[in-house]
Amino acid sequence: MKIKLLLILCFLPSLIRAFETNTYYFIDYSPSSVLTNQPLLLPYEEDRKKKAVETGRLYKAEILYGNFENLDANIVMSRESGDVGYLITYNRFKINSYTTNDKKLYNSSYGYDTFQAGVNMLLLKDLSCTLNVDYHYQNNGMLFNTNYNNQFKRRIRLAPQFRYYLNEKSFFNFNFLYHNLDLEFESSRNSLQNKYYYFSTEVNYRRIWSTINSLNFYFMNIQDSLQINRDKKNNNYARFMLSDQFALSKMFIINTGLAFDVNKNYPFTISPRLDLSFLFPRINFKLGYEREYDPLACQELIRQNSFMKYPSAIPPRTGHKVFLNTFISLSRSLTYNLNLSWHEVSHYPRLKADEDGLIYPDPMEKAEYDMVRQEVSFKLLKGLGCFIQYNYIPFIRPGKITDLPVNKLKAGIDIAFSVFKTSFILNYSDLNYFLDKNNNYINIQSNILMDIFIQGNFTRSFGMILKVKNLTSRRIFSVPLYPSLENIINIGITAGF
């Protein structure tokens, strides 16, 4: 991986807020996952080019301070020499009890520490290795909750990955992941502990016939354990999938797949997939069907949100999806994406409040909805660009499903010059719903939020930063019952070494 790729990663905002995303630093490039008319480079040839990479390094630090005594400190280190490269980030954020809607919320302190590291190595001529480590610790004050004062969340992820080439067009991927998530809600009188961990093994064999023709064998096994206080439940899940991509012409590609999902505690499932890709010089279409099977959907929902708990063992999310994706390149600087999809989902995880005021996913029998997703990206001129993302759900059955607002909009403007860069991001979310402990629907009001980022450099490696997060004139909620941080402002310095 070339050093300039590491440099790009270092400056991504998603890297600084790495806990909010579910990606690793070093991601394998798969030509069969890309729709393009441009010639593709085989992964085998990419790894060969790592031999010629130049030595480089980057060290970057940011320290910001703001209202409600909030502290935001970030450190990024990267280096590549020969066949070894690494990227390390550390982020600490803390804030004292804050104000929403002009009223101070006591017991609302919030903070986290996130450490992430990725090491990429070419061990032998035909063997590459990536090691990823992720540690996150978080503390939330429980606001108005009368049963618990604090929530503590601890997450550990260890992920070694190996790729071995049999020849230029045939290789194996071996991926291993250990994931541990501990949740604890406590007060002087009460305590609730949730401990969930799983170990997964993935083996993937890919045979590439050409840049747009390949055959893939995939096997995955997940062994997990969920402990709620002293009650412990184990499960074992395995998937075997065979998929094939082949082109009937330069403009017509067919992807087929068949997966077998075996779950110790739930029924056996066969999951087929078929999609057709039509490629033209400035427009691509992808039409397809797939049966979805996700045994970790609720775990990811709990991981990403605060004030949420495990109620018990949760069945996998399954369903059917029909989709049409369209990509249009109107010019070099203007692109348009339109994705249409129909979903029928079993065990959709609705958000519900219990008698203790904690939120948990309550799988419903079946949900059905249509989704229209549009994205426009426009680069006005060098250093100036904008984007708009809009999600619309015209049909939902039943009529109210938590975490599925009818309208969602995200728009942004980016300006970047040699010594100055800024961005403005606007988020709109429509009316949303959740269930209270008596199964009655309560709504979360629609809201408009703005984020602002401004950086000015005095020298090539030193400058000042201003950040404004969740700028709004009203109280906002990300999960039910608990008002979120709003109007957070901090200012600080950034330095590179």
Secondary structure by P-SEA (a helix, b strand, c coil): ccaaaaaaaaaccccccccccccccbbbbbccccccccbbbbaaaaaaacccccccbbbbbbbbbbccbbbbbbbbbbbbcccccbbbbbbbbbbccccccccccccccccbbbbbbbbbbcccccbbbbbbbbbbbbbbcccccccccbbbbbbbbbbbbbbbbcccccbbbbbbbbbbbbbbbbcccbbbbbbbbbbbbbbbbbbbcccccbbbbbbbbbbbccccccbbbbbbbbbbbbbbbbbccccbbbbbbbbbbbbccbbbbbbbbbbbbbbcccbbbbbbccccccccaaaaaaaaccccccccccccccccccbbbbbbcccccbbbbbbbbbbbbcccbbbbbccccbbbbbbcccccbbbbbbbbbbccccccccbbbbbbbcccccccccccccbbbbbbbbbbcccccbbbbbbbbcbbbbbccccbbbbbccbbbbbbbbbbbcccccbbbbbbcccccbbbbcccccccccbbbbbbccccc
